[in-house]
Amino acid sequence: MTYPADHPVEPFAVEIDVTVEADGWPIDAELESLARGAVESALAEAGGPSGHSELSLVFSDDAAVQALNAEWRGKDKPTNVLSFPAFPYLRGAALPPMLGDVVLAFETVQREAELEQKLLEHHISHLVIHGFLHLLGYDHENDEEAEEMEAVERRALARLAIPDPYA
């Protein structure tokens, strides 16, 4: 969308390309809406990095995510979400032209939502936020990093009226 020069609202800072590679996910329009809300909320809570960027969001399945996890992380098992940065990003810097890819695995995401008695849409939003924050330089390799990242996730989810997934 293009805005006239005198338009008071900034265009969205991250263009999101949504690809659905597997069956079972909500319809494309719903996924795009969930993704947009999750990314906007995460950007706001992460301090609103400046600039414009692109994000690839892939809704896949366990088999594809297991193959990626084995190849890139040496873990031959599916996981709920993987993030692949296109460029190294230092928090606080302007956004790079391409943030990277976030890939979700349907069977794992659905199973977790059922086990944790969460709405699938809420769990998807949480995992999009989680994966997106990894692209913004957040991590959870130690307790301090995990607390910081989870605090941003909680605030971003609260903006979307989604209950705290860590409660």
VENTA-V207719 format. One record per backbone hydrogen bond with DSSP energy under -0.5 kcal/mol. NH is the residue of the N-H (numbers start at 1). CO is the residue of the C=O. If there is no record, write none. Layout:
nh=NH co=CO
nh=NH co=CO
//
This chain:
nh=7 co=4
nh=15 co=13
nh=15 co=53
nh=16 co=14
nh=17 co=15
nh=17 co=55
nh=18 co=16
nh=19 co=57
nh=21 co=19
nh=21 co=59
nh=22 co=59
nh=25 co=22
nh=30 co=27
nh=31 co=27
nh=32 co=28
nh=33 co=29
nh=34 co=30
nh=35 co=31
nh=36 co=32
nh=37 co=33
nh=38 co=34
nh=39 co=35
nh=40 co=36
nh=41 co=37
nh=42 co=38
nh=43 co=39
nh=44 co=40
nh=45 co=41
nh=46 co=42
nh=47 co=44
nh=48 co=43
nh=53 co=13
nh=54 co=97
nh=55 co=15
nh=56 co=100
nh=57 co=17
nh=57 co=55
nh=58 co=56
nh=58 co=102
nh=59 co=19
nh=59 co=57
nh=60 co=58
nh=60 co=104
nh=65 co=61
nh=66 co=62
nh=67 co=63
nh=68 co=64
nh=69 co=65
nh=70 co=66
nh=71 co=67
nh=72 co=68
nh=73 co=69
nh=74 co=70
nh=75 co=69
nh=76 co=74
nh=77 co=75
nh=82 co=103
nh=84 co=101
nh=86 co=99
nh=87 co=99
nh=91 co=89
nh=93 co=90
nh=95 co=50
nh=99 co=54
nh=100 co=54
nh=101 co=84
nh=102 co=56
nh=103 co=82
nh=104 co=58
nh=105 co=80
nh=106 co=60
nh=106 co=104
nh=109 co=105
nh=110 co=106
nh=111 co=107
nh=112 co=108
nh=113 co=109
nh=114 co=110
nh=115 co=111
nh=116 co=112
nh=117 co=114
nh=118 co=113
nh=123 co=119
nh=124 co=120
nh=125 co=121
nh=126 co=122
nh=127 co=123
nh=128 co=124
nh=129 co=125
nh=130 co=126
nh=131 co=127
nh=132 co=128
nh=133 co=129
nh=134 co=130
nh=135 co=131
nh=136 co=132
nh=137 co=134
nh=138 co=133
nh=146 co=142
nh=147 co=143
nh=148 co=144
nh=149 co=145
nh=150 co=146
nh=151 co=147
nh=152 co=148
nh=153 co=149
nh=154 co=150
nh=155 co=151
nh=156 co=152
nh=157 co=153
nh=158 co=154
nh=159 co=155
nh=160 co=156
nh=160 co=157
nh=161 co=158
nh=162 co=157
nh=167 co=164
//
